[in-house]
């Protein structure tokens, strides 16, 4: 039996995983999006269901002034003595902290902050009860730094010491420590989270070193290859219930030449084998394919990627996200039955702010998203519709907007410092079905008055204009419903009756 990579597609970078019995739990980075740290569950390491987020309250996470690609960096999830722990860095304020819970589907604790600099924190629980906190920092040269902490208070019990600088690649980061047999292993990533990314490893007889690097590092990299998967790195190990070892890690799938990727960094899986002298090798001697042997993993049915949300529940599904904050003034699931209601704030999508924005990740190159919008703007500037959004400087929209007293359907784009309404037409109806069709080259924007009608093409935008190689940052494309008053708070509600996400590729 084989499985397909990525195992979690779309913008889900920096994966970390732990096993409890027959259950696996995985977390990824979330940056400026709220709630923070998506949380997944699996029975087989291949098929993952998002069961929520770890950071769901403002007391845990305040992102309201966070810059794009700021906020929450790489998390680590661990389980020890009946308790789950997740540690991460809020680079926009607060630094390193961890939260905990006895039930990952329930609420997690308020943050416990750790007075240790750096990013990408790791928690390691040793058999003698000691707890080690390891981060990537540059105090004495960039590398992995460690202290012992009191897990009840977060207070350091030792000085912060340098463990390992890595093999010489830039940005040694993402440290994870494991005790396997008589050895302590320290795994890091080097080369930067771009096309030179790689995973390297060292080991010691003590958790605080000294650490000796594997003579044949890196243990995972796709640099200087033509593999369809690129930028592999930021790995975490887990031992399956059959005692086999596996690694989750991030990678990207460039969409064309010259290389550009816009779905974001995704989560991949590979088997881990061990040399006779106790060193790990990830995948096929350090490389990984889109199709991989599943070994003895008890593969479960593949989840359905076709999703229509009729907004009939009292809470949003876990795949929905806000941009920086879930401001309750801006949205409601109860104002109108079976509708998501958005009120446009003063904020627009063109600034670092908290716009009225509820979106989900684009997870497939070939997909079609649609939404039924009812919106009757009453004052100039009021606008509501759908956006294909990378960040405040790179995005496309199809929307209804009132301009000079006239209601119009518009398509506009923002590419860097350039923005323009590319198409517009008068629109007298109160409702419209807005659609975005995506392939590897273009986003095609369409509209229809009724669902049974053939949609009318209204605009087009190139996918590569939203790619990380142009737009920068660490995130991926979101397709979202939004509303704005363009400088004034809207008085007209935007009602979204449903939102549909259909995969149009195999």
C-alpha positions as semicolon CSV with decimal commas, in nm:
position;residue;x (nm);y (nm);z (nm)
1;X;0,000;0,000;0,000
2;X;0,110;0,353;-0,079
3;X;0,008;0,696;0,044
4;X;0,024;1,038;-0,120
5;X;0,218;1,347;-0,012
6;X;0,148;1,604;0,116
7;X;-0,057;1,448;0,395
8;X;-0,191;1,793;0,492
9;X;-0,204;2,020;0,187
10;X;-0,207;2,396;0,172
11;X;-0,055;2,641;0,420
12;X;0,031;2,406;0,711
13;X;0,403;2,455;0,785
14;X;0,638;2,356;1,068
15;X;0,455;2,036;1,167
16;X;0,507;1,873;1,505
17;X;0,354;1,540;1,607
18;X;0,306;1,314;1,908
19;X;0,142;0,974;1,963
20;X;-0,083;0,871;2,250
21;X;-0,175;0,502;2,222
22;X;-0,326;0,455;1,876
23;X;-0,390;0,827;1,827
24;X;-0,166;1,087;1,665
25;X;-0,190;1,462;1,718
26;X;-0,024;1,722;1,498
27;X;0,010;2,103;1,509
28;X;0,136;2,358;1,258
29;X;0,229;2,727;1,249
30;X;-0,041;2,991;1,196
31;X;0,140;3,331;1,193
32;X;-0,109;3,625;1,180
33;X;-0,423;3,412;1,153
34;X;-0,665;3,350;1,439
35;X;-0,738;3,110;1,607
36;X;-0,377;3,002;1,637
37;X;-0,201;2,667;1,590
38;X;-0,427;2,431;1,389
39;X;-0,469;2,096;1,566
40;X;-0,512;1,767;1,377
41;X;-0,590;1,408;1,474
42;X;-0,513;1,085;1,289
43;X;-0,520;0,710;1,337
44;X;-0,266;0,636;1,064
45;X;-0,032;0,937;1,021
46;X;-0,164;0,979;0,665
47;X;-0,526;1,087;0,692
48;X;-0,570;1,386;0,920
49;X;-0,882;1,558;1,051
50;X;-0,863;1,908;1,191
51;X;-1,026;1,898;1,534
52;X;-0,974;2,261;1,628
53;X;-0,703;2,505;1,728
54;X;-0,484;2,526;2,037
55;X;-0,495;2,903;2,084
56;X;-0,860;3,012;2,070
57;X;-0,883;3,304;2,315
58;X;-0,742;3,656;2,317
59;X;-0,592;3,578;2,660
60;X;-0,377;3,318;2,484
61;X;-0,310;3,510;2,166
62;X;-0,342;3,878;2,077
63;X;-0,254;3,938;1,712
64;X;-0,435;4,265;1,652
65;X;-0,116;4,459;1,570
66;X;0,074;4,171;1,412
67;X;0,252;4,226;1,082
68;X;0,204;3,980;0,797
69;X;0,402;3,660;0,860
70;X;0,451;3,768;1,223
71;X;0,263;3,616;1,513
72;X;0,286;3,244;1,582
73;X;0,598;3,063;1,465
74;X;0,681;2,693;1,478
75;X;0,504;2,496;1,754
76;X;0,598;2,169;1,925
77;X;0,339;1,928;2,069
78;X;0,429;1,670;2,332
79;X;0,248;1,436;2,573
80;X;0,379;1,353;2,921
81;X;0,214;1,189;3,222
82;X;-0,141;1,240;3,100
83;X;-0,094;1,600;2,985
84;X;-0,056;1,750;2,638
85;X;0,180;2,045;2,600
86;X;0,218;2,284;2,306
87;X;0,500;2,536;2,301
88;X;0,555;2,809;2,044
89;X;0,676;3,166;1,988
90;X;0,467;3,477;1,937
91;X;0,729;3,686;1,761
92;X;0,497;3,988;1,762
93;X;0,473;4,004;2,140
94;X;0,532;3,779;2,439
95;X;0,804;3,551;2,309
96;X;0,820;3,184;2,403
97;X;0,542;3,014;2,598
98;X;0,356;2,688;2,638
99;X;-0,002;2,584;2,709
100;X;-0,136;2,251;2,832
101;X;-0,450;2,038;2,858
102;X;-0,561;1,687;2,952
103;X;-0,793;1,671;2,651
104;X;-0,666;1,825;2,325
105;X;-1,024;1,870;2,198
106;X;-1,106;2,080;2,505
107;X;-0,976;2,425;2,601
108;X;-0,604;2,468;2,653
109;X;-0,457;2,665;2,943
110;X;-0,351;3,027;2,949
111;X;0,012;3,077;2,840
112;X;0,305;2,995;3,067
113;X;0,593;3,213;2,951
114;X;0,956;3,097;2,948
115;X;1,237;3,349;2,997
116;X;1,448;3,212;2,716
117;X;1,525;3,396;2,392
118;X;1,496;3,255;2,043
119;X;1,227;3,087;1,833
120;X;1,098;2,738;1,744
121;X;1,091;2,605;2,104
122;X;1,104;2,235;2,188
123;X;0,998;2,058;2,509
124;X;1,181;1,739;2,604
125;X;1,075;1,532;2,907
126;X;1,355;1,304;3,025
127;X;1,300;0,982;3,214
128;X;1,438;1,128;3,540
129;X;1,169;1,399;3,540
130;X;1,389;1,676;3,404
131;X;1,231;1,904;3,143
132;X;1,452;2,068;2,882
133;X;1,356;2,375;2,679
134;X;1,544;2,423;2,353
135;X;1,523;2,716;2,110
136;X;1,700;2,852;1,804
137;X;1,899;3,163;1,895
138;X;2,218;3,350;1,809
139;X;2,370;3,453;2,144
140;X;2,706;3,282;2,075
141;X;2,658;3,205;1,709
142;X;2,329;3,084;1,571
143;X;2,228;2,738;1,684
144;X;2,027;2,535;1,934
145;X;2,025;2,666;2,293
146;X;1,888;2,487;2,598
147;X;1,792;2,526;2,961
148;X;1,612;2,313;3,219
149;X;1,275;2,449;3,333
150;X;1,013;2,389;3,600
151;X;0,718;2,266;3,394
152;X;0,470;2,391;3,656
153;X;0,587;2,753;3,643
154;X;0,800;2,789;3,330
155;X;1,089;2,923;3,537
156;X;1,439;2,833;3,426
157;X;1,635;2,604;3,657
158;X;1,965;2,647;3,473
159;X;2,151;2,888;3,249
160;X;2,085;2,884;2,875
161;X;2,369;2,695;2,703
162;X;2,466;2,640;2,340
163;X;2,415;2,279;2,231
164;X;2,511;2,274;1,861
165;X;2,569;2,518;1,577
166;X;2,475;2,265;1,310
167;X;2,682;2,180;1,003
168;X;2,738;2,532;0,871
169;X;2,410;2,598;0,690
170;X;2,239;2,932;0,749
171;X;1,961;2,968;1,006
172;X;2,005;2,654;1,218
173;X;1,656;2,630;1,373
174;X;1,362;2,405;1,463
175;X;1,544;2,199;1,731
176;X;1,388;1,878;1,861
177;X;1,545;1,645;2,119
178;X;1,466;1,272;2,150
179;X;1,595;0,996;2,373
180;X;1,621;0,674;2,174
181;X;1,802;0,387;2,340
182;X;2,126;0,509;2,495
183;X;2,145;0,821;2,279
184;X;2,001;1,171;2,293
185;X;1,938;1,299;1,942
186;X;1,918;1,667;1,847
187;X;1,755;1,732;1,511
188;X;1,751;2,077;1,352
189;X;1,689;2,241;1,015
190;X;1,942;2,449;0,825
191;X;1,968;2,643;0,502
192;X;1,662;2,865;0,553
193;X;1,304;2,763;0,484
194;X;1,348;2,808;0,108
195;X;1,503;2,597;-0,168
196;X;1,822;2,527;0,031
197;X;1,632;2,380;0,329
198;X;1,768;2,063;0,493
199;X;1,745;1,855;0,810
200;X;2,056;1,763;1,006
201;X;2,108;1,560;1,323
202;X;2,356;1,513;1,605
203;X;2,368;1,289;1,914
204;X;2,511;1,273;2,264
205;X;2,509;1,051;2,570
206;X;2,375;1,347;2,768
207;X;2,074;1,575;2,704
208;X;2,295;1,882;2,744
209;X;2,570;1,757;2,513
210;X;2,829;1,771;2,379
211;X;2,658;1,675;2,051
212;X;2,835;1,505;1,761
213;X;2,694;1,552;1,412
214;X;2,608;1,264;1,179
215;X;2,901;1,226;0,936
216;X;2,663;1,200;0,641
217;X;2,432;1,494;0,715
218;X;2,184;1,608;0,591
219;X;1,934;1,333;0,664
220;X;1,670;1,508;0,449
221;X;1,701;1,762;0,168
222;X;1,577;1,828;-0,185
223;X;1,816;2,114;-0,257
224;X;1,969;2,114;-0,606
225;X;1,720;1,851;-0,730
226;X;1,436;1,855;-0,981
227;X;1,199;1,687;-0,737
228;X;0,839;1,811;-0,758
229;X;0,863;1,865;-0,382
230;X;1,109;2,136;-0,273
231;X;1,230;2,319;0,039
232;X;1,197;2,010;0,262
233;X;1,287;2,066;0,626
234;X;1,164;2,140;0,976
235;X;1,109;1,775;1,066
236;X;0,974;1,599;1,376
237;X;1,000;1,227;1,459
238;X;0,729;0,997;1,592
239;X;0,734;0,623;1,667
240;X;0,424;0,440;1,547
241;X;0,245;0,178;1,752
242;X;0,418;-0,098;1,550
243;X;0,757;0,050;1,659
244;X;0,834;0,190;1,311
245;X;0,964;0,545;1,293
246;X;0,827;0,828;1,081
247;X;0,901;1,194;1,017
248;X;0,663;1,478;0,945
249;X;0,818;1,782;0,781
250;X;0,739;2,081;0,564
251;X;0,786;2,117;0,192
252;X;0,650;2,314;-0,101
253;X;0,516;2,221;-0,444
254;X;0,626;2,483;-0,697
255;X;0,358;2,540;-0,961
256;X;0,578;2,617;-1,260
257;X;0,899;2,757;-1,403
258;X;1,050;2,984;-1,290
259;X;0,977;2,837;-0,951
260;X;0,684;2,990;-0,767
261;X;0,465;2,852;-0,491
262;X;0,152;3,004;-0,344
263;X;-0,028;2,724;-0,157
264;X;0,224;2,775;0,121
265;X;0,451;2,529;0,296
266;X;0,268;2,200;0,345
267;X;0,297;1,895;0,573
268;X;0,465;1,581;0,433
269;X;0,535;1,234;0,576
270;X;0,822;0,991;0,526
271;X;0,943;0,665;0,685
272;X;1,260;0,672;0,893
273;X;1,514;0,391;0,884
274;X;1,818;0,349;1,104
275;X;2,177;0,266;1,015
276;X;2,357;-0,016;1,194
277;X;2,540;0,236;1,410
278;X;2,221;0,416;1,514
279;X;2,172;0,711;1,278
280;X;1,836;0,793;1,119
281;X;1,774;0,829;0,745
282;X;1,452;0,997;0,627
283;X;1,279;0,862;0,317
284;X;1,486;0,733;0,027
285;X;1,833;0,826;0,149
286;X;1,714;1,176;0,233
287;X;1,461;1,236;-0,044
288;X;1,084;1,190;-0,053
289;X;0,829;1,139;-0,330
290;X;0,467;1,232;-0,381
291;X;0,387;0,859;-0,355
292;X;0,547;0,665;-0,070
293;X;0,513;0,311;0,073
294;X;0,288;0,304;0,380
295;X;0,458;0,008;0,547
296;X;0,236;-0,130;0,821
297;X;0,040;0,191;0,879
298;X;-0,331;0,102;0,922
299;X;-0,454;0,330;0,643
300;X;-0,799;0,478;0,700
301;X;-1,048;0,605;0,437
302;X;-0,941;0,929;0,275
303;X;-1,147;1,226;0,400
304;X;-1,377;1,404;0,157
305;X;-1,228;1,729;0,028
306;X;-1,559;1,861;-0,106
307;X;-1,702;2,096;0,153
308;X;-2,017;2,308;0,153
309;X;-2,078;2,511;0,466
310;X;-2,440;2,623;0,507
311;X;-2,355;2,804;0,832
312;X;-2,622;2,615;1,025
313;X;-2,404;2,543;1,329
314;X;-2,357;2,767;1,632
315;X;-1,978;2,775;1,581
316;X;-1,759;2,806;1,276
317;X;-1,599;2,489;1,140
318;X;-1,232;2,453;1,240
319;X;-1,098;2,526;0,891
320;X;-1,219;2,888;0,907
321;X;-0,980;3,163;1,015
322;X;-0,988;3,533;1,091
323;X;-0,716;3,777;0,998
324;X;-0,553;3,874;1,331
325;X;-0,871;3,880;1,544
326;X;-1,224;3,743;1,565
327;X;-1,377;4,085;1,644
328;X;-1,735;3,998;1,746
329;X;-1,861;4,332;1,607
330;X;-1,771;4,218;1,259
331;X;-1,947;3,883;1,228
332;X;-2,233;3,665;1,349
333;X;-2,381;3,320;1,292
334;X;-2,705;3,406;1,471
335;X;-2,820;3,742;1,328
336;X;-2,979;3,568;1,030
337;X;-3,065;3,198;1,037
338;X;-2,833;2,973;0,835
339;X;-2,616;3,265;0,732
340;X;-2,278;3,406;0,812
341;X;-2,324;3,780;0,862
342;X;-2,034;4,020;0,810
343;X;-2,033;4,390;0,891
344;X;-1,759;4,584;0,719
345;X;-1,524;4,762;0,956
346;X;-1,324;5,072;0,871
347;X;-1,031;4,845;0,785
348;X;-0,957;4,728;0,432
349;X;-0,758;4,434;0,298
350;X;-0,482;4,678;0,197
351;X;-0,347;4,745;0,545
352;X;-0,218;4,572;0,857
353;X;-0,542;4,575;1,053
354;X;-0,840;4,363;1,159
355;X;-1,071;4,355;0,857
356;X;-1,403;4,170;0,843
357;X;-1,250;3,857;0,696
358;X;-1,334;3,487;0,737
359;X;-1,139;3,254;0,512
360;X;-0,999;2,909;0,457
361;X;-0,672;2,793;0,306
362;X;-0,649;2,708;-0,060
363;X;-0,533;2,347;-0,036
364;X;-0,545;2,230;-0,398
365;X;-0,408;2,371;-0,722
366;X;-0,729;2,283;-0,907
367;X;-1,036;2,389;-0,713
368;X;-1,352;2,596;-0,735
369;X;-1,490;2,806;-0,452
370;X;-1,829;2,977;-0,451
371;X;-2,038;3,179;-0,210
372;X;-2,395;3,308;-0,213
373;X;-2,393;3,673;-0,105
374;X;-2,689;3,897;-0,020
375;X;-2,576;4,257;0,018
376;X;-2,752;4,592;-0,033
377;X;-2,497;4,869;0,035
378;X;-2,647;5,199;0,150
379;X;-2,346;5,431;0,158
380;X;-2,049;5,489;-0,068
381;X;-1,753;5,264;0,000
382;X;-1,951;4,974;0,143
383;X;-1,816;4,656;-0,014
384;X;-1,851;4,279;0,035
385;X;-1,741;3,975;-0,161
386;X;-1,468;3,713;-0,199
387;X;-1,094;3,761;-0,190
388;X;-0,798;3,547;-0,294
389;X;-0,552;3,674;-0,037
390;X;-0,181;3,628;0,028
391;X;-0,120;3,944;0,231
392;X;-0,221;4,310;0,239
393;X;-0,011;4,389;-0,069
394;X;-0,103;4,091;-0,287
395;X;-0,467;3,990;-0,338
396;X;-0,762;3,975;-0,582
397;X;-1,134;4,046;-0,515
398;X;-1,474;4,003;-0,675
399;X;-1,736;4,202;-0,483
400;X;-2,041;4,425;-0,471
401;X;-1,954;4,787;-0,390
402;X;-2,137;5,118;-0,384
403;X;-1,948;5,380;-0,587
404;X;-2,080;5,738;-0,629
405;X;-2,426;5,631;-0,526
406;X;-2,440;5,335;-0,765
407;X;-2,423;4,968;-0,672
408;X;-2,168;4,782;-0,883
409;X;-2,015;4,441;-0,925
410;X;-1,639;4,485;-0,937
411;X;-1,321;4,285;-0,989
412;X;-1,000;4,438;-0,862
413;X;-0,644;4,341;-0,795
414;X;-0,365;4,458;-0,565
415;X;-0,010;4,364;-0,670
416;X;0,250;4,540;-0,460
417;X;0,203;4,916;-0,486
418;X;-0,027;4,880;-0,790
419;X;-0,401;4,834;-0,756
420;X;-0,688;4,879;-0,996
421;X;-1,056;4,800;-1,047
422;X;-1,018;4,594;-1,363
423;X;-1,383;4,534;-1,439
424;X;-1,714;4,670;-1,318
425;X;-2,080;4,665;-1,411
426;X;-2,401;4,800;-1,257
427;X;-2,570;4,552;-1,025
428;X;-2,932;4,600;-0,923
429;X;-3,002;4,264;-0,755
430;X;-2,958;4,219;-0,380
431;X;-2,785;3,883;-0,415
432;X;-2,520;3,718;-0,630
433;X;-2,325;3,393;-0,649
434;X;-1,953;3,469;-0,660
435;X;-1,704;3,206;-0,775
436;X;-1,330;3,158;-0,811
437;X;-1,190;2,881;-1,032
438;X;-0,824;2,797;-0,981
439;X;-0,568;2,603;-1,180
440;X;-0,188;2,619;-1,166
441;X;-0,178;2,932;-1,381
442;X;-0,481;3,153;-1,314
443;X;-0,764;3,242;-1,085
444;X;-1,082;3,301;-1,286
445;X;-1,351;3,513;-1,117
446;X;-1,715;3,452;-1,210
447;X;-2,066;3,548;-1,106
448;X;-2,423;3,428;-1,152
449;X;-2,763;3,548;-1,030
450;X;-2,881;3,195;-0,949
451;X;-2,699;2,873;-0,867
452;X;-2,849;2,679;-1,160
453;X;-2,721;2,937;-1,413
454;X;-2,394;2,911;-1,603
455;X;-2,152;3,156;-1,435
456;X;-2,026;3,456;-1,630
457;X;-1,654;3,522;-1,645
458;X;-1,567;3,861;-1,495
459;X;-1,194;3,872;-1,426
460;X;-0,869;3,681;-1,412
461;X;-0,553;3,696;-1,202
462;X;-0,224;3,508;-1,232
463;X;-0,146;3,267;-0,949
464;X;0,225;3,349;-0,956
465;X;0,148;3,710;-0,864
466;X;0,047;3,581;-0,519
467;X;0,347;3,347;-0,488
468;X;0,585;3,369;-0,195
469;X;0,871;3,436;-0,437
470;X;0,703;3,770;-0,521
471;X;0,483;3,847;-0,220
472;X;0,731;3,729;0,044
473;X;0,647;3,593;0,387
474;X;0,579;3,249;0,531
475;X;0,208;3,196;0,466
476;X;-0,009;3,073;0,178
477;X;-0,318;3,179;-0,010
478;X;-0,653;3,212;0,168
479;X;-0,988;3,229;-0,010
480;X;-1,213;3,437;0,209
481;X;-1,541;3,618;0,248
482;X;-1,491;3,980;0,346
483;X;-1,665;4,313;0,398
484;X;-1,536;4,666;0,440
485;X;-1,660;5,020;0,467
486;X;-1,335;5,148;0,316
487;X;-1,261;5,391;0,598
488;X;-1,607;5,403;0,757
489;X;-1,788;5,134;0,948
490;X;-2,057;4,975;0,729
491;X;-2,422;4,998;0,827
492;X;-2,525;4,734;0,570
493;X;-2,487;4,366;0,663
494;X;-2,343;4,117;0,415
495;X;-2,518;3,781;0,439
496;X;-2,336;3,471;0,313
497;X;-2,589;3,190;0,279
498;X;-2,329;2,925;0,196
499;X;-1,967;2,875;0,095
500;X;-1,859;2,587;-0,127
501;X;-1,509;2,442;-0,177
502;X;-1,480;2,180;-0,453
503;X;-1,166;2,002;-0,563
504;X;-1,148;1,972;-0,941
505;X;-0,830;1,759;-0,956
506;X;-0,785;1,389;-0,881
